[in-house]
Amino acid sequence: MFSGDVTAVREAVAAAQSGLVDRELIAEVVVLCAVAGEHALVVGPPGTAKSAAVRTIARQLGGTYFEYVLGRFTEPNEIFGPVDLRRLADGVVEIETAGMLPEAEIAFLDEVFLGSTAILNTLLGLLNERVFRRGATRLESPLRVCVGATNTLPDDPVLAAFADRFLVRLFIDPVADALLEELLETAWAPVQSPAAHVLPSVDRLAEQARAVDLRPVVQAAATAVRRLRHAGVVLSDRRVVRAQRLVAAAAVLDGRTEASAEDLWVLPLIAPSREAQALARDVLGDLIDRARNASLVHAAEEFSRGPQARAERLALTAEKVLGGELDRLRVEATLREIDAGFAADDLPAVLRDARTRLITALQP
């Protein structure tokens, strides 16, 4: 069984999230994509810690990491490596890829749509096939996941076609006002968790994901796609088919070898725009309201808005609040959120003990 790998990855995600404020989603989505073998596009304004969040989870996962900010004048050799001058003297164009993107296991490309045509065309093969081709160089890439970042989605149809290679879209905003104190505290004294280096566990989970039984959710997934398309959400056949990888990865990260309705919360992630994702949550409400995932609690709640996912996230929040030095304001805020989301006589089992402990912590 693979429970040890699930636990290792879950702990790595938690360690990464301990140093993030309102960016837990990025850490969880990167892990989901790494297990699914897919790539993610993070869309948000400058200064919203996109790169910091990716860097933090990459450090926990371990492996070779490559990061670069693309610009209009970025040369291909800055991303893929320089031409080997010794081989060039013999009339052969070979690329020295050591330390560059083709040999990375986790990559982050900021302002990804600013890359030249030559860069984007080469990236297509690398992202799709995990193969780097340039000149006489042909290299099987160990890339598990590439995260692209951009301030806005491109209008250019050519760039939109390239963007379609990033199956998952994640839209973020500046940190909410209610979390500003926590942001300031964390930024002033950042949490430094030891790196976990769990990439071997990720690889084993990825192998398990390829063997997940998807038959229990095929009909529901097809119904979901029909609803989305009928509502005007544009989904290519490629995105629809590859979404199954996200469903399988979600199941494995929750410790299961068979997919269920609990895993369908990943479907809004493939909608191409912020508006389309909001629409997807609405039209798929009854199909994804049973969502839950013990490893990806924030993502399951965000993309399903389901009560079980919310309960698991609040239980995790309560554990964090109670695990350190008592902060009465945060204890009270967590209690208010629990009571606002659930009636006292309808409190999920996962929250009952947490609520009792929060109340006890406030007593003199």
N, C-alpha and C positions, 0 to 999 in steps of 0.2 A: 504494500500500500504506500501511498505517497504523502501521508499526513505529515511526516517530518519535513518534507520540502515545503508544504503549504505553511506550516508553522514558521519555518525559517524566512520565507518571503514575507509573511504577515508581520513578523517582528522587524524586518528591514524597512517595510513601509512605515510602520509605527515610528521607528527611529528617525526616518527622514521627515515625517510629519511633525515631530517634536520641535524641529527648527523652522517650521513654516507657519505662517498665519494666513488663514483663508486661501491657502494654495494646496490644501490636502488633495483636491481633485487631480491636480497635475501629477502628483506622485502615484496615485492609484491608476490613473489612465495610462501612464508610462508602463507600469507593471502589467496591466491588462494587455496592452499592445505587444509587449515583449513576449508574453506567453502565447498570444495569438499569432505572432509573426507578422504583425501589421505596423503601420506608421501613423503618427498623430500630428495634427496641425493645431497649434495653440494660437488663438487670435485674441489680441488685446492691446490696449494703448501702451505707449512706452512707459517704462518705470513701474511696471506691475509685477516684477520679480519672476518673469517667465523663465529666464535663463537660470536664476538662482534656484528655482524649484527643480528644474531638470537636472542641474548640477548636483543637487542634494540627493535626489533619488538615485542618480547614476553612481554616486560615491558609495551608497549603500549596496547597490547591486554588484558593484565591482566590474572587472573587465576593462578593456581598453576603451577610453573615452576620447571623442573628438568633438571640438566645438569651434564654430567660426561664424563671424558676422559677414554676410555677403553684401556686396555693393555693386554699383554699376560697372566699376572698373576692376572688380575681382578677377584675377586670372585663374584658369583651370588648375595651374600648377600649385596654387595656394590651397586648393581643396584636395586634389588627387595626388599631388606630388610632382616634382620636377622631372624633366627628361634626363635620362642617364646619358651624360655627355660622352662617356667612354664607348657606349654602344652606338651612339649617334655618329661617332667617327667612323664606324664600320657601316654606316648607312642604315642602321636599324633604330627605329623609334621605340624605346622602352621607357617605362615610367618607374621612378623610385618611389614606391608607395609607403615605405616605412614611416610610421607615425602620422599617416594621413588618413583621410576618410575611408579609402578602400579596405584598410586593415582594422578599422574601428569595430567594436562590438556594440557600443551605444553611441549615438551621435546627436548633436543638437546644431541646427543650422538656423541662425537668426536672420530675419529679413530674407527669407528663402526665395521670394519671388523677384528679388533684385538681381539674381544671378543671370549671367549672359546665356544666350541660346546654347552655346557650347557646353556650359556647365549643366544647364537643366537637361539637355539631351543625354549627357553622360549619367546624370543622376537617375534618369528614368530606368535605365538598365540595372543600375545598382539597387534601386528601391524595389523594383519588380522581381528581378531574378536573383538578386544577391550576387551579381557578377559584374566586375569592373572590366571594361574593354576600352583601350585607347592605344592606337598604334599597334605594336606587336605584343602589347601586354594584355593578358587575359587572366584575371585573378578571381577565384572564388572568395567572396567576401564573408567574414564572420558576423556581419551586421545583424543584430537581433531586432533593434528598433531605432528608427530615426525620427526625431521630433523636429518639425519645422515650426518656426514662429513668424508671425507677421502682425503688423498693426491693423491692417484691413485686408479683406479678401480682394483679389484682383478682378477687374472687369474684362480684361483682355481674354477672349475665348481660348487663345493658345495657352495662356497661363492657367486658365480654369481647367483645361484638360490635364495639365501637370498636377494641379491641386487635387484632382480626383484620385491620384495615387496615394494620397493620405486618407485612409479610410475613415479615421476618427477625427472629428472636429471638436475642439474645446474652446469655448468663448469665456473670457474672464474680464472682470471689471476691477477697478481699484478696491482696496480693502474697505469693507463696510464700516461706517462710522462707529458702530457698536464695538468694533474690534480694534479701534485705534490705540487704546491703552496697551493691549497685548502686543500690537505691532511695534509700538515704541519700545516696550520692555525687551522684546525679543531682538530687535535690531541693535539695542544698546549692549545687551549681554547675550549674544547668540548661543544657542544650544549646540554643543559639539559632541555628537554621538559617534562612537567608534564605528568605522566602516564595517559592514557585515560581510560583504563579498559573497553573495548568494547566487551568482550567475549560474553555477552548476545546477542549483535547485530550480532556477527558472527554466533551464534547458530540459530538465527531466519533466517539469510540469508541461512544457510545450509539447513534448513527446506524448504525454498522457492526453493532452487536449486533442491531438490528432486522432485519438482512438475513442473520443467521447461519443456516446450514442445520442444522436440528434433526433432520432425518429419521434420521440414524444412531443417535440415542439415544431415539427415541420408544418403541420396544419396551422397552428397559431401564428407562426412566423409568416407564412404565406398570406394569411388574413391581414396581418399587420402591414405588409408591403402593399396589399391592395388598398387598404384604408389610406395609407400615406400618399400613394399615387393619386387616388381619387380626390384627396384633399389638396392636391397641387404640389406636393413635395417631389422634386425631381430626383429619382434614384436610378442610376444606370444598372444594368444587369450585373455588371462586375461588382458594384458595391453591395447589391443584394446577396449575391453568392458569397462574397467574402465576409459578410456580416456573420455568417455561421461560425467563422473562426472566433469572433468575439464571444458569441454565445457559449461555445465550447470552452474557451479560456475562463469565462466567468464561472462555469460549472466546476472546473478543476480547481480554481482558486477558492471555491467554497467547499472543496473536499469531496466532490462527487464525480463519478464517471458517466453519469447520465444527465442530460440536460433536462430542465423543467421550466415551467412558466416563471419561476423565480429568477431565471437568467435573461428574460426578454427585456429587461431594463436597458440593455446595451443598444437596443435598436435606435432610440433617438440620437445616439452618438454619430450615426452615419448620415443624418440629415445635414445638408450642406451649408446652412446658414443659421444664425441665431434665431431668426423668426421661424424657420422650418423646424428647429428643434423644439421650440415652445409649442408649435402646432402639433408636433409628433407626440409630445407628452399628453396633450389634450385628447387627440383622436385615438390614442392607444391606452387611455386610462384604465379601462377594465381588463386589458390584457397584461398590464405590467404592474398593477397595484399590489400583487403578491411578492414583489421583488424583495430580495434580501441578498446580502453577501457578507460573510463574516470577515473577509479580507479587504473588501472594497466598500466599506460602509458609507463613506461620504458620496461616492459615485452612484451607488445603488439608490440612495435617497434622492440625490439631485436629479437623476434622470427618470425616476419613476414617480417621485412624490408619494410613494406608498407608505402606509402606516407601519408595516413591519420594518422596512428599511429605516424609517425615522426613529423607531424605537431602538434599533440596534445602534444607530449613530449616537443617540442620546445616552444610552448605557455606556458607550465608549467614552463620551465626553465626561460623564459622571466619574468614571474610573480615573481619568486624567486629573479632574478637579480635586478628587479626594486623595490622589496619590502623592501630592506634594505638600508644601506648606499651605495651611488653611488660608484661603482667600474668600472671605465671606461674600463679597460682591459676586464672584463667579459662581459660588455655590448657590446663591439666591437666584442668579440669572438662569442657571441650569434648571433649578426647580420650577421657575416661572415657565420656562420653555416646555418642560414636561407637562405641567398642568394646563398649559394653553393648548397642547396638542392632543391630550387624552383625558377623557372623563375618568374620575376616580374609580368608578365601578367597571371600567373597560380598559384598565391599565394592562398592557402586555406583560407577561411573566418576566421577560428580560429586564423590565424597568421597575418592578415592584421592590426588589431588594435595593436597587440603586437609589430610588426615591427615599426609602426609609433611612438609608445611610446619610443621604444629604441632609435630611431633617435633623438627624442625630448630631451631625457635625455643627449645626447652627445653634444647638442648645448650649446654654452657659455651663 
